[in-house]
Amino acid sequence: GWVRSVRSQKEVLFLHINDGSSLENLQVVADPSLENRDLTFGSAVEVQGKLVKSPHEMQNMELKAETIRVVGPCDPWSFPLKMKKRHPLEYVRQFPHLRCRSNTLGSLLRIRSEATAAIHSFFQENGYVHIHTPIITSNDCEGAGELFQIETSNEARESAEKTHFFNVPAFLTVSGQLHLEVMAGAFTHVFTFGPTFRAENSQSRRHLAEFYMVEAELSFTESLQDIMVVMEDLFKTATSTVLSRCPHDVELFHKYIAPAQKVINVTGKSCNPTFSFCRISYNEAVEILKQASETFTFKPEWGCDLQTEHEKYLVKHCGEVPVFVINYPYDLKPFYMRDNEDGPQHTVAAVDLLVPGVGELCGGSLREERLPFLESRLQRYLDLRKFGSVPHGGFGMGFERYLQYILGVENIKDVIPFPRFSHSCLL
């Protein structure tokens, strides 16, 4: 592992080493004669000895060293991270190639790993087929976001009239949904979990150019309630797993990074299998916002999309628990969402899941499987409905936003493994 602290006394040498598997260090007790000048904070070491019960209350075991070998020395004076110092995120962002060695980023990456495994496990255990949807694609998934176009370096320099590498314009995917819908014509339950790309140059704390999306499609599903059950079960199962397997890592964030995070919303009701999330309609949401005593930057009006400030208020209004908002106006949503045929208001069977501290986390809908309804909207997309079409629906969840909710961090860019396109990033 790597040395996290060195304390040499007259009769004993204490080391704390860490191999990255846990936030907790292993204490090594050794004879001072085993110390050498390369045994410093940050150095990589190989220690052999006997694992024994520790006499101290703060740890169960310690290692009585027989040999210590420095595998990789580290100059503590030039190493940007300092022993027993809690560096702020603003500082460690300057060292993208080294920041994973800090406790904060180490904890984040362990949590990210456990959350990824928990999500895959949930779908596999519930009969879903995992589909690897294309990263390079010619579709834009109905305007889900601005696109990054793929071309060779030569194409970028030469005339646009030159033949495209793929013979047609190709882009980095903004969503795997359309590919999943194809698969939903052969498998009753499918999901994908992979990178997606949005070219909105917002540079905000809430948006990423590259992020991971969890998406699922359920065939033979005629009720929006069915979609919400899966969304809620996925959220509860993954969150409970992360909290049980990474308690110290999560505690680090809630104690030092986001002390205002209401931990009860993560560990309490929202993870209790017998507790159901709050459910309100879009109509109810607009009325709640109109009657609010708060002054919003964007005035809430029926027919307008909910802004982040609206979403956070709705969560607060409902008791700081996750909230499903259902049945959005027809004109707000993409053509493929199922028409509710509900008279003058005209809504579609769409749902968003709002969570404390973040706002929208998941979005889904029933898909319009009725060919006559689609024929009046769009000619493409029809072949999927001509051959064995069934009622179905699905949803998507931004993985980094999920981690942002779990950890309570304000800046979503701090929950990615390392910054993209950084000139100093050696990874």
Legacy VTK file of the C-alpha trace (Angstrom):
# vtk DataFile Version 3.0
C-alpha trace
ASCII
DATASET POLYDATA
POINTS 427 float
0.000 0.000 0.000
0.886 3.680 0.300
2.115 5.354 3.449
-0.424 7.771 4.954
1.568 8.629 8.083
4.924 7.900 9.700
5.623 8.260 13.427
8.989 7.162 14.763
9.590 6.830 18.503
12.604 5.639 20.421
11.354 2.087 20.834
8.745 1.688 18.119
7.929 2.806 14.561
4.302 3.361 13.580
3.104 3.444 9.967
-0.393 3.862 8.576
-0.714 2.328 5.134
-3.627 2.174 2.717
-4.160 0.020 -0.372
-7.203 1.907 -1.734
-9.748 -0.733 -0.746
-11.057 1.227 2.239
-10.989 4.659 3.816
-9.515 3.093 6.943
-5.760 2.604 7.190
-3.867 -0.395 8.526
-1.508 0.368 11.391
1.922 -1.181 11.082
4.046 -1.539 14.218
7.770 -2.072 13.592
11.196 -1.900 15.147
12.808 1.542 14.509
15.730 -0.216 12.850
13.457 -0.929 9.865
13.074 2.795 9.134
14.974 4.329 6.197
15.046 7.746 4.572
12.669 6.687 1.734
9.960 5.681 4.203
7.921 8.891 3.842
4.346 10.026 3.354
3.119 8.984 -0.106
5.750 6.280 -0.664
4.669 2.810 -1.803
5.703 -0.010 0.502
5.562 -3.761 0.839
5.318 -4.953 4.441
5.541 -8.518 5.686
4.737 -9.611 9.204
2.030 -10.956 11.503
-1.548 -9.647 11.672
-2.534 -9.473 15.354
-5.368 -8.128 17.454
-4.788 -4.479 18.299
-4.857 -3.307 21.933
-6.331 0.023 20.826
-10.097 0.653 20.665
-9.946 2.546 17.357
-8.828 -0.503 15.350
-9.401 -4.245 15.396
-6.122 -5.426 13.933
-2.572 -4.228 13.361
0.439 -5.619 11.548
3.628 -6.413 13.417
6.214 -5.869 10.708
9.146 -8.174 10.151
10.329 -6.561 6.895
9.530 -3.251 5.174
10.518 -2.629 1.565
10.039 0.735 -0.142
8.732 -0.095 -3.632
8.362 3.502 -4.779
9.824 6.478 -2.896
7.987 9.816 -2.680
9.499 13.204 -1.921
7.091 14.629 0.690
8.268 18.194 0.043
7.337 18.256 -3.643
4.289 15.941 -3.346
1.242 18.318 -3.554
-0.789 16.358 -0.970
0.384 16.753 2.597
0.209 14.319 5.507
-2.826 14.679 7.806
-4.042 17.770 5.958
-7.614 17.997 4.658
-7.238 19.687 1.285
-10.271 21.580 -0.086
-11.698 20.508 -3.443
-10.536 23.778 -4.996
-6.967 22.726 -4.222
-7.068 19.111 -5.398
-8.736 20.130 -8.687
-5.362 21.610 -9.633
-3.868 18.103 -9.694
-6.254 15.901 -11.710
-3.593 13.217 -12.116
-2.992 12.992 -8.350
-6.329 13.844 -6.778
-7.481 10.198 -6.680
-4.886 9.745 -3.909
-6.800 12.069 -1.599
-9.316 10.634 0.855
-12.182 12.542 -0.755
-11.662 11.283 -4.279
-10.730 7.805 -3.070
-14.036 7.597 -1.209
-15.919 8.906 -4.230
-14.431 6.293 -6.553
-15.235 3.439 -4.161
-18.821 4.702 -3.876
-19.064 5.032 -7.644
-17.821 1.468 -8.064
-20.317 0.053 -5.549
-23.200 2.042 -7.043
-22.356 0.775 -10.529
-22.293 -2.836 -9.326
-25.560 -2.356 -7.385
-27.374 -0.987 -10.435
-26.205 -3.844 -12.651
-27.125 -6.355 -9.937
-30.630 -4.888 -9.566
-31.411 -5.245 -13.253
-29.849 -8.692 -13.603
-31.755 -10.021 -10.588
-35.020 -8.677 -12.014
-34.693 -10.345 -15.395
-33.354 -7.478 -17.528
-31.054 -8.096 -20.483
-28.048 -5.767 -20.568
-27.622 -4.159 -24.004
-24.472 -2.355 -25.150
-25.969 0.481 -27.193
-23.715 2.271 -29.714
-21.609 5.216 -28.618
-21.220 6.404 -32.219
-24.600 6.748 -33.899
-26.371 8.598 -36.710
-29.490 9.440 -34.671
-29.944 12.289 -32.232
-32.710 10.657 -30.159
-35.346 13.306 -30.895
-33.372 16.338 -29.883
-32.293 15.033 -26.471
-29.327 17.404 -26.569
-26.772 19.158 -28.715
-24.523 16.717 -30.568
-20.794 16.136 -30.827
-20.153 15.213 -34.464
-17.578 12.504 -35.245
-15.093 13.079 -38.040
-11.464 12.289 -38.731
-8.829 14.970 -38.299
-8.478 15.129 -42.090
-12.223 15.628 -42.504
-12.127 18.476 -40.034
-9.531 20.282 -42.147
-10.908 19.493 -45.593
-14.057 20.511 -47.390
-17.413 19.514 -45.937
-18.245 18.001 -49.326
-15.845 15.141 -48.654
-17.473 11.768 -47.991
-18.074 11.149 -44.301
-16.110 8.367 -42.623
-19.363 6.434 -42.038
-20.896 7.694 -45.323
-23.430 9.657 -43.247
-22.955 12.221 -40.462
-22.227 10.415 -37.179
-22.384 11.663 -33.611
-21.552 10.702 -30.042
-24.752 9.337 -28.530
-26.972 11.535 -26.377
-29.092 8.564 -25.269
-29.413 4.825 -25.841
-33.224 4.966 -25.714
-33.987 4.435 -29.407
-31.651 1.458 -29.567
-33.277 0.048 -26.427
-36.722 0.460 -28.000
-35.551 -1.688 -30.894
-34.436 -4.351 -28.407
-37.727 -4.035 -26.506
-39.363 -5.591 -29.578
-37.502 -8.839 -28.818
-36.896 -8.779 -25.041
-39.505 -7.847 -22.460
-37.002 -6.055 -20.192
-33.748 -4.419 -21.317
-31.346 -1.844 -19.897
-28.137 -0.055 -20.779
-25.609 1.765 -18.625
-23.020 3.681 -20.561
-21.515 7.045 -21.484
-23.619 9.728 -23.151
-22.544 13.102 -24.492
-24.268 16.485 -24.600
-22.651 19.435 -26.356
-24.449 22.228 -24.488
-21.571 24.536 -23.585
-23.126 25.602 -20.284
-19.972 25.188 -18.150
-22.322 25.043 -15.153
-22.061 23.105 -11.895
-25.047 20.958 -12.977
-24.073 19.839 -16.475
-21.416 17.579 -17.943
-20.335 17.108 -21.545
-19.769 13.409 -20.787
-21.741 11.452 -18.203
-23.129 7.978 -17.566
-26.802 7.220 -18.110
-28.853 4.319 -16.774
-31.739 3.575 -19.166
-34.371 0.836 -19.198
-37.308 -0.244 -21.374
-40.208 -2.424 -20.223
-42.464 -4.151 -22.750
-46.102 -5.139 -22.102
-46.420 -2.202 -19.705
-49.626 -0.164 -19.862
-49.387 1.767 -16.592
-47.107 4.621 -15.610
-47.267 3.135 -12.124
-45.268 0.129 -13.385
-42.464 2.443 -14.523
-42.444 4.305 -11.205
-42.224 1.042 -9.236
-39.041 0.078 -11.088
-37.550 3.576 -10.722
-38.274 3.585 -6.986
-37.019 0.040 -6.398
-33.807 0.747 -8.331
-33.194 3.923 -6.329
-33.838 2.265 -2.961
-31.873 -0.896 -3.711
-28.797 0.871 -5.077
-28.783 3.456 -2.282
-29.176 0.865 0.466
-26.303 -1.140 -1.019
-23.989 1.868 -1.206
-24.770 2.910 2.367
-24.224 -0.587 3.737
-20.992 -1.239 1.835
-19.414 2.234 2.013
-20.579 3.738 5.332
-17.273 5.443 6.170
-16.852 6.841 2.651
-20.351 8.345 2.669
-19.826 9.684 6.192
-16.682 11.509 5.063
-18.708 13.497 2.515
-21.556 14.234 4.902
-19.158 15.307 7.657
-16.581 17.360 5.771
-17.710 18.068 2.185
-21.473 18.591 2.481
-22.326 18.964 6.180
-25.719 20.465 5.276
-26.775 17.240 3.549
-29.775 15.775 5.362
-28.523 12.239 5.813
-31.917 11.019 6.988
-33.248 11.452 3.465
-30.662 8.969 2.250
-30.549 6.496 5.098
-34.111 6.788 6.385
-37.449 6.824 4.614
-36.142 6.861 1.061
-34.390 3.508 1.578
-37.177 1.859 3.584
-38.802 -0.771 1.331
-42.208 -0.140 2.932
-42.072 3.611 2.295
-43.392 4.947 -1.024
-42.161 8.147 -2.608
-44.504 11.106 -2.876
-46.608 11.280 -6.069
-48.144 14.437 -7.513
-49.408 15.424 -10.945
-47.942 18.257 -13.003
-51.202 20.157 -12.389
-50.773 19.785 -8.623
-47.125 20.812 -8.862
-47.979 24.060 -10.675
-50.657 24.920 -8.109
-48.216 24.266 -5.232
-45.655 26.547 -6.862
-48.185 29.304 -7.542
-49.243 29.311 -3.892
-45.664 29.290 -2.601
-44.465 32.211 -0.516
-41.068 32.074 -2.250
-40.213 34.357 -5.161
-38.951 32.298 -8.098
-36.642 33.522 -10.837
-38.909 31.741 -13.325
-42.614 32.309 -12.751
-44.477 28.975 -12.558
-47.169 28.729 -15.239
-49.127 25.766 -16.601
-47.558 24.648 -19.874
-44.023 25.717 -18.885
-41.292 23.258 -17.935
-40.314 22.975 -14.280
-37.019 24.671 -13.467
-34.490 23.402 -10.933
-35.662 25.972 -8.376
-39.226 24.670 -8.813
-38.146 21.048 -8.452
-36.193 21.707 -5.241
-39.152 23.598 -3.754
-41.528 20.726 -4.553
-39.208 18.295 -2.755
-39.062 20.640 0.228
-42.866 21.056 0.171
-43.320 17.274 0.261
-41.103 16.829 3.307
-37.636 16.501 1.734
-38.364 13.057 0.302
-38.178 11.947 -3.347
-41.176 13.081 -5.413
-42.685 11.696 -8.625
-44.286 14.334 -10.875
-46.523 12.752 -13.534
-48.639 13.664 -16.575
-46.868 16.601 -18.195
-48.387 18.812 -20.918
-48.361 17.233 -24.373
-46.471 20.152 -25.945
-43.596 19.905 -23.431
-42.591 16.338 -24.199
-41.222 14.384 -27.191
-43.569 12.848 -29.754
-43.036 9.265 -28.572
-44.644 9.749 -25.144
-48.117 8.230 -24.813
-51.087 10.568 -25.223
-53.363 10.526 -22.160
-56.320 11.713 -24.275
-57.499 13.812 -21.366
-59.439 16.629 -22.957
-58.514 20.292 -23.078
-55.420 20.034 -20.876
-53.935 17.339 -23.128
-51.143 15.600 -21.190
-48.852 12.644 -21.798
-47.950 9.726 -19.530
-44.557 11.114 -18.495
-42.846 11.053 -15.100
-39.877 12.800 -13.483
-38.325 11.753 -10.180
-37.175 14.720 -8.084
-34.774 14.208 -5.165
-33.450 16.472 -2.379
-30.515 18.690 -3.210
-30.545 17.874 -6.919
-34.009 18.235 -8.448
-34.700 15.979 -11.428
-32.817 12.679 -11.257
-34.849 10.325 -13.480
-37.198 10.900 -16.391
-39.431 8.360 -18.091
-42.727 7.717 -19.814
-45.016 5.237 -21.435
-44.161 5.102 -25.121
-46.838 5.694 -27.733
-47.390 2.251 -29.304
-50.571 3.134 -31.257
-49.687 3.525 -34.915
-52.517 5.947 -35.838
-51.418 8.362 -33.111
-47.841 8.308 -34.360
-48.832 8.638 -38.009
-50.242 12.041 -37.253
-46.926 13.155 -35.753
-43.950 11.665 -37.498
-43.230 9.309 -40.369
-39.985 7.896 -39.072
-40.260 5.680 -36.009
-43.224 3.863 -37.608
-41.553 0.577 -38.520
-40.987 -0.105 -34.832
-44.778 -0.016 -34.410
-45.828 -2.008 -37.483
-44.399 -5.361 -36.491
-45.462 -6.849 -33.164
-45.792 -3.553 -31.322
-46.725 -3.776 -27.628
-47.477 -1.217 -24.897
-44.197 -0.324 -23.245
-42.345 2.373 -21.349
-38.986 3.287 -19.934
-36.845 5.762 -18.057
-33.370 7.180 -17.776
-31.280 8.233 -14.785
-28.149 10.373 -14.834
-25.581 8.418 -12.794
-23.478 11.420 -11.777
-26.591 13.216 -10.521
-27.409 10.132 -8.473
-23.957 10.294 -6.884
-24.442 14.016 -6.336
-27.600 13.202 -4.347
-25.916 10.474 -2.279
-22.899 12.607 -1.398
-24.512 16.034 -1.183
-21.795 17.731 -3.254
-22.796 21.007 -4.878
-20.637 20.746 -7.983
-21.556 17.757 -10.187
-18.138 17.981 -11.851
-16.593 16.699 -8.626
-18.336 13.323 -8.944
-16.628 12.325 -12.205
-13.432 10.238 -11.919
-11.250 12.975 -13.443
-11.863 16.136 -15.500
-12.152 15.724 -19.243
-9.877 17.571 -21.643
-7.535 18.838 -18.933
-4.076 19.655 -20.260
-2.549 18.520 -16.983
-4.419 15.234 -16.770
-1.952 12.426 -17.387
-4.593 9.674 -17.307
LINES 1 428
427 0 1 2 3 4 5 6 7 8 9 10 11 12 13 14 15 16 17 18 19 20 21 22 23 24 25 26 27 28 29 30 31 32 33 34 35 36 37 38 39 40 41 42 43 44 45 46 47 48 49 50 51 52 53 54 55 56 57 58 59 60 61 62 63 64 65 66 67 68 69 70 71 72 73 74 75 76 77 78 79 80 81 82 83 84 85 86 87 88 89 90 91 92 93 94 95 96 97 98 99 100 101 102 103 104 105 106 107 108 109 110 111 112 113 114 115 116 117 118 119 120 121 122 123 124 125 126 127 128 129 130 131 132 133 134 135 136 137 138 139 140 141 142 143 144 145 146 147 148 149 150 151 152 153 154 155 156 157 158 159 160 161 162 163 164 165 166 167 168 169 170 171 172 173 174 175 176 177 178 179 180 181 182 183 184 185 186 187 188 189 190 191 192 193 194 195 196 197 198 199 200 201 202 203 204 205 206 207 208 209 210 211 212 213 214 215 216 217 218 219 220 221 222 223 224 225 226 227 228 229 230 231 232 233 234 235 236 237 238 239 240 241 242 243 244 245 246 247 248 249 250 251 252 253 254 255 256 257 258 259 260 261 262 263 264 265 266 267 268 269 270 271 272 273 274 275 276 277 278 279 280 281 282 283 284 285 286 287 288 289 290 291 292 293 294 295 296 297 298 299 300 301 302 303 304 305 306 307 308 309 310 311 312 313 314 315 316 317 318 319 320 321 322 323 324 325 326 327 328 329 330 331 332 333 334 335 336 337 338 339 340 341 342 343 344 345 346 347 348 349 350 351 352 353 354 355 356 357 358 359 360 361 362 363 364 365 366 367 368 369 370 371 372 373 374 375 376 377 378 379 380 381 382 383 384 385 386 387 388 389 390 391 392 393 394 395 396 397 398 399 400 401 402 403 404 405 406 407 408 409 410 411 412 413 414 415 416 417 418 419 420 421 422 423 424 425 426
